[in-house]
Amino acid sequence: MSMERTGDREHMALEKTLGDLLRARRAVTFDEIASLLGGDCFAQIFLVVDRWSRAGIVRLVRDVTGYRVEVIN
């Protein structure tokens, strides 16, 4: 029996989906992420991107239209 909380599973699913999206496109704007994954999970998306940025997995680049998330090699 799994002791994992529902929120943890949802968070892991969001990380997997966001990771798949970034692997496929290499760079996406926050607006694109929100439109593809749903705007109501924007705070969770931001937290994942922040954690990955601090770990050196992605970087945030300021663009004319906002911020773009790019995969670092």
C-alpha positions in Angstrom: 0.0 0.0 0.0 1.4 3.4 -1.0 1.7 6.0 1.7 2.2 8.8 -0.9 -0.2 11.7 -0.6 -2.3 12.8 -3.5 -0.6 16.2 -3.6 2.8 14.4 -4.0 1.5 12.4 -6.9 0.1 15.5 -8.6 3.4 17.3 -8.1 5.4 14.4 -9.5 3.0 14.3 -12.5 3.4 18.0 -13.1 7.2 17.7 -12.9 7.1 14.8 -15.5 4.8 16.7 -17.8 6.9 19.9 -17.6 10.1 17.9 -18.1 8.6 16.2 -21.2 7.6 19.6 -22.6 11.0 21.1 -22.0 12.8 18.1 -23.5 10.6 18.3 -26.6 10.9 22.1 -27.1 14.1 23.0 -25.3 12.7 26.5 -24.4 9.2 27.7 -23.6 7.7 30.9 -22.1 5.8 30.9 -18.9 2.7 31.8 -20.8 3.1 28.8 -23.1 3.6 26.5 -20.1 0.5 27.9 -18.4 -1.7 27.6 -21.5 -0.5 24.0 -22.1 -0.6 22.8 -18.5 -3.4 24.9 -17.2 -3.3 28.3 -15.6 -4.6 27.2 -12.2 -1.4 25.3 -11.5 0.8 28.4 -12.2 2.2 28.6 -8.7 3.2 24.9 -8.7 4.9 25.4 -12.2 6.8 28.4 -10.8 8.0 26.4 -7.8 9.2 23.5 -10.0 11.0 25.9 -12.4 12.6 27.8 -9.4 13.9 24.5 -7.9 15.2 23.3 -11.3 16.8 26.7 -11.9 18.6 26.6 -8.5 19.8 23.1 -9.3 21.2 24.1 -12.7 18.7 22.1 -14.8 17.0 25.1 -16.4 17.6 28.8 -16.7 15.2 31.7 -16.9 15.8 34.2 -19.7 14.0 37.6 -19.8 12.4 38.0 -23.2 10.4 40.8 -24.8 7.2 38.9 -24.1 8.1 37.8 -20.6 10.3 35.0 -19.2 11.4 31.9 -21.1 12.5 28.7 -19.5 15.4 27.0 -21.2 17.0 23.6 -20.6 20.7 23.8 -19.8 22.6 21.2 -21.7 
